[in-house]
């Protein structure tokens, strides 16, 4: 399908805009309320997207062939309160419904977090599915879950893509859309998207961060276990016991940490003493989550994140999902964080895309964006039907 028109709702910085443009589409209306995203959107596309969708009359939206919407995900995300449709952000879906009811748009492509599938015991998906079908849209019977790593992009970011075709006469005939290698392994390495030359100094980790990570690297190399299937909480090695009010899973983690300590007592005692019993570490720096199995033998071979739950280490095959809450991944091999340009590549934005001039906003915007490649490949499947 070429020379089609589309609208870009909850547009962010234009992940849908990039994907539809790659397929020959023209944007005739965009809607966004975040002032920083509005700035980035206009700078890249020359379109003022300053339209609050709640205030826009459906009749004032130009005719279009495709409705694109990465409607807000916070109300369904595991990272939020999961209020779903009762959340003001979750019920924005009904604004989409209002527009579709008026325009009978031929194609719809919606994107949201994976948790949408199971949210409210599946009732959220059932509500969306039934409302769209009542408007005359053919849909897949279950949500499609896709991730950039399926398409050669080294990021594990599972998302729900809801696709539909306006076809009221055949509304009970399900769409059949499948992807090869669904959520299969990515053969690419994270190093395929990294800068070839040395990057700006601001991306390199601090001396304190290097000190903390070196300590944990020494810890991992010194203990007998190579695979650790639970978070390491150093504060429970010796003195501290579990709280009787802890849930069962947390009590089990404490028990395993104490077993780890007694199995490696001589080494851990020396390690703790060498690093002043971690008194100079923050509470989160006293925790480590090894999620790399035995695929690597050092923290510095992995991808690292400083998270509220502790220091997380993964194998360098795929980056963890970029998220709006900025926990920028560290490439252990280079002792630096992912650059803004590399974050853009992880979300499949082109090299000529102009990021927000504020680093914090730029990372946040890419973390919030839909992945261009995922949407483009999904749309191809839909338009072929």
C-alpha positions in Angstrom: 0.0 0.0 0.0 1.5 3.3 -1.1 0.5 7.0 -0.8 -1.8 6.3 2.1 -2.7 8.8 4.8 -2.4 8.1 8.5 -2.9 9.8 11.9 -0.4 9.5 14.7 -2.1 9.5 18.2 -0.1 9.8 21.4 2.7 10.4 19.0 5.6 10.8 21.3 8.6 11.4 19.1 7.2 9.7 16.1 8.0 6.0 16.1 4.8 5.4 14.1 5.6 8.4 12.0 9.0 6.8 11.0 7.5 3.4 10.3 4.6 4.7 8.2 6.9 7.1 6.3 9.1 4.2 5.4 6.1 2.5 3.9 5.0 5.5 1.9 2.5 7.0 4.2 1.7 10.7 4.8 0.8 12.0 8.3 -2.3 14.2 8.2 -2.8 14.6 11.9 -0.7 14.1 15.1 -1.6 14.3 18.7 0.7 14.7 21.7 0.6 16.7 25.0 4.2 16.4 26.4 5.9 19.7 25.7 9.4 18.1 25.2 8.0 15.5 22.8 6.2 18.2 20.9 9.5 20.1 20.4 11.2 16.9 19.1 8.3 16.0 16.9 8.1 19.4 15.2 11.9 19.6 14.8 12.0 16.3 12.9 8.7 16.4 10.9 7.7 20.0 10.7 4.3 19.1 12.2 2.8 20.8 15.3 1.2 17.9 17.2 0.0 20.0 20.0 -3.5 18.5 20.1 -5.1 17.1 23.2 -7.0 14.1 21.8 -9.7 14.5 24.6 -10.5 18.0 23.2 -10.4 17.2 19.5 -13.7 16.6 17.7 -13.6 13.5 15.5 -15.1 15.4 12.6 -12.1 17.8 12.7 -9.6 15.0 12.1 -8.8 14.7 8.4 -9.9 11.5 6.5 -7.2 8.8 6.8 -6.5 5.2 5.9 -4.6 4.2 9.0 -5.0 5.0 12.7 -1.8 4.6 14.6 -1.7 4.9 18.4 0.8 3.9 21.1 -1.8 4.7 23.7 -0.3 5.3 27.2 0.9 2.1 28.8 1.5 3.1 32.4 -1.9 1.9 33.6 -1.2 -1.6 32.3 2.6 -1.8 32.9 4.0 -4.0 35.7 6.0 -0.9 36.7 2.9 1.0 37.5 -0.3 0.6 39.7 -2.0 -1.5 36.9 -5.3 0.3 37.2 -6.0 -0.3 33.5 -9.2 1.1 32.2 -10.0 2.8 35.5 -6.9 5.0 35.1 -7.3 8.3 33.2 -4.4 7.2 31.0 -5.9 3.7 30.4 -9.3 5.0 29.3 -7.7 7.0 26.6 -8.4 3.9 24.5 -12.0 5.1 24.4 -10.8 8.3 22.6 -9.5 5.9 19.9 -12.8 4.2 19.8 -14.6 7.5 19.4 -12.5 8.4 16.4 -12.9 5.0 14.8 -16.7 5.2 15.3 -16.8 8.4 13.2 -14.2 7.7 10.5 -14.4 3.9 10.1 -10.7 4.0 9.4 -9.6 1.1 7.2 -6.6 0.0 9.2 -5.7 0.3 12.9 -2.3 -0.4 14.5 -2.1 0.0 18.3 0.9 -0.7 20.5 1.1 -1.3 24.3 3.1 -3.2 26.9 3.1 -7.0 27.1 1.2 -6.9 30.4 -1.9 -5.7 28.6 -2.5 -9.4 27.7 -2.8 -10.6 31.3 -4.0 -7.3 32.9 -7.1 -7.8 35.1 -7.1 -11.5 34.4 -7.4 -10.9 30.6 -10.4 -8.6 30.9 -8.6 -5.5 29.6 -7.8 -7.3 26.3 -11.4 -8.7 26.2 -12.8 -5.2 26.6 -10.6 -3.8 23.8 -11.3 -6.7 21.5 -15.0 -6.6 22.0 -15.2 -2.8 21.5 -13.2 -2.9 18.3 -15.3 -5.8 16.9 -18.5 -4.0 17.7 -17.2 -1.1 15.5 -16.8 -3.5 12.6 -13.1 -4.5 12.9 -11.6 -7.8 12.1 -8.9 -8.7 14.6 -6.5 -11.5 15.6 -8.2 -13.7 18.3 -5.3 -13.1 20.6 -2.9 -10.1 20.9 0.3 -10.3 18.8 3.5 -10.1 20.9 6.6 -9.0 19.1 10.1 -7.8 20.1 12.8 -5.9 18.2 15.2 -8.8 18.6 13.0 -10.8 16.2 14.1 -8.5 13.5 17.8 -8.3 14.1 17.7 -5.4 16.6 19.6 -6.4 19.8 16.9 -5.3 22.3 14.5 -7.6 24.2 11.4 -5.5 24.4 8.2 -7.6 24.1 5.2 -5.4 23.2 1.6 -6.1 22.2 0.6 -4.9 18.7 -3.1 -4.8 18.0 -4.0 -4.7 14.3 -7.4 -4.6 12.7 -9.2 -4.1 9.4 -12.6 -2.4 9.0 -14.7 -5.1 7.5 -18.1 -5.1 9.3 -19.6 -7.9 7.0 -16.8 -10.3 8.0 -16.2 -9.1 11.5 -16.4 -12.6 13.0 -13.7 -13.8 10.6 -10.4 -13.6 12.5 -7.3 -12.0 11.0 -4.4 -14.5 10.6 -1.1 -12.7 11.3 2.0 -14.6 12.3 5.7 -13.9 12.4 8.5 -16.3 11.7 10.6 -17.1 14.6 8.2 -15.7 17.2 10.2 -14.3 20.1 13.1 -16.5 19.0 16.7 -15.8 19.6 18.5 -12.9 18.1 21.8 -13.8 16.4 23.1 -10.3 16.6 25.3 -9.0 19.3 24.8 -5.7 21.1 28.2 -4.6 19.6 26.5 -4.3 16.2 24.8 -1.1 17.2 27.6 0.5 19.2 29.7 3.5 18.0 33.0 2.5 16.4 34.9 5.5 17.7 35.5 6.7 21.2 32.4 8.5 22.6 32.1 11.6 24.7 33.4 11.6 28.3 30.0 12.0 29.8 29.0 8.5 28.9 31.7 6.8 30.9 31.0 5.5 34.3 32.3 7.3 37.4 35.2 6.2 39.5 32.7 5.3 42.3 30.7 3.2 39.9 33.8 1.4 38.6 34.9 0.7 42.1 31.5 -0.8 43.0 31.3 -2.9 39.9 35.0 -4.1 40.3 34.1 -5.2 43.9 31.2 -7.3 42.6 33.2 -8.6 39.7 35.8 -9.8 42.3 32.9 -11.3 44.3 31.5 -13.3 41.4 34.9 -14.6 40.4 35.7 -15.6 44.0 32.6 -17.6 44.9 32.2 -21.3 44.0 28.9 -20.8 42.1 28.9 -19.7 38.5 25.1 -19.7 38.1 23.1 -17.7 40.6 19.4 -17.8 40.2 18.4 -15.3 42.9 19.4 -11.8 43.8 22.4 -11.4 46.1 21.7 -9.3 49.1 24.9 -8.7 51.0 23.2 -7.3 54.1 21.8 -10.8 54.8 25.1 -12.6 54.7 26.0 -12.3 58.4 24.1 -10.2 60.9 20.7 -9.5 59.4 17.9 -12.0 59.5 14.6 -12.0 57.6 11.6 -10.1 58.8 8.9 -12.4 59.9 6.5 -10.3 57.8 8.4 -11.0 54.6 6.5 -12.8 51.9 7.5 -16.4 51.3 9.5 -15.6 48.2 11.6 -13.0 50.0 12.2 -15.3 52.9 13.5 -17.9 50.4 15.9 -15.4 48.9 17.3 -14.5 52.4 17.7 -18.3 53.1 19.6 -18.8 49.8 21.9 -15.8 50.6 22.8 -17.3 53.9 23.6 -20.6 52.3 25.7 -18.8 49.7 27.6 -17.1 52.6 28.3 -20.2 54.6 29.4 -22.1 51.4 31.9 -19.4 50.6 32.5 -18.0 54.2 36.3 -17.7 54.0 36.3 -15.8 50.7 33.3 -13.6 51.5 34.7 -12.6 54.9 37.9 -11.4 53.3 35.9 -9.7 50.5 33.7 -7.9 53.0 36.7 -6.7 55.1 38.5 -5.5 52.0 35.6 -3.4 51.0 34.9 -2.1 54.5 31.8 -4.2 54.8 30.2 -2.3 51.9 29.7 0.7 54.3 30.6 3.1 51.4 28.0 1.5 49.1 24.5 2.7 48.8 21.7 0.2 49.8 21.1 -0.7 46.2 24.8 -1.1 45.5 24.9 -3.8 48.1 22.6 -5.9 45.9 23.5 -7.8 42.7 21.3 -9.7 40.3 23.3 -12.1 38.1 21.1 -12.9 35.1 23.9 -14.1 32.7 23.9 -17.8 33.7 27.4 -19.1 32.9 27.6 -17.4 29.5 30.1 -14.9 30.8 32.8 -15.0 33.5 33.0 -11.4 34.5 30.7 -8.4 35.0 32.8 -6.5 32.5 31.8 -8.9 29.8 28.1 -8.2 30.3 25.5 -5.5 30.1 25.0 -3.8 33.4 22.3 -1.6 34.9 22.2 0.2 38.2 18.5 -0.4 39.2 16.5 0.3 42.4 16.6 -3.5 43.0 20.3 -3.7 42.7 23.1 -4.1 40.1 21.8 -6.2 37.3 24.1 -8.1 34.9 23.0 -9.7 31.6 24.7 -11.4 28.7 25.7 -9.0 25.8 23.3 -10.6 23.3 20.4 -8.2 23.8 20.0 -5.1 25.7 17.2 -5.0 28.3 14.2 -3.0 27.2 14.7 0.8 27.1 12.2 2.3 29.4 11.0 5.8 30.2 12.4 5.5 33.7 16.0 6.2 32.8 18.3 3.2 33.8 20.7 3.5 30.9 22.5 0.2 30.3 26.3 0.1 30.8 28.4 -1.8 28.3 30.8 -3.6 30.6 33.5 -4.1 28.0 33.8 -0.3 27.5 32.8 0.8 31.0 30.4 3.3 29.6 26.7 3.9 29.2 24.7 3.5 26.0 24.9 6.8 24.1 21.8 8.7 22.9 22.6 7.8 19.3 22.9 4.1 20.2 19.6 4.3 22.1 18.1 5.7 18.9 19.5 2.7 17.0 18.0 0.3 19.5 14.6 1.8 18.8 15.3 1.7 15.0 15.3 5.4 14.5 17.4 6.6 11.5 20.8 8.3 11.8 19.4 11.6 10.7 16.9 11.8 13.5 17.4 14.8 15.8 17.2 13.8 19.5 16.0 16.3 22.1 18.9 18.5 23.2 18.4 17.6 26.8 20.0 14.2 27.5 17.6 13.2 30.2 14.6 13.9 27.9 16.3 12.2 24.9 16.8 8.9 26.8 13.2 9.2 28.3 11.7 9.8 24.8 13.5 6.9 23.2 12.5 4.7 26.2 8.9 5.7 25.7 8.9 5.4 21.9 7.5 2.5 19.9 10.2 0.6 18.1 10.1 1.7 14.4 11.2 -1.7 13.0 8.5 -3.6 15.0 5.8 -1.3 13.8 7.0 -1.3 10.2 7.2 -5.1 10.0 3.8 -5.4 11.7 2.2 -2.9 9.3 3.6 -4.8 6.3 1.8 -8.0 7.5 -1.4 -6.1 8.0 -1.3 -4.3 4.6 -0.7 -7.6 2.8 -4.0 -9.0 3.9 
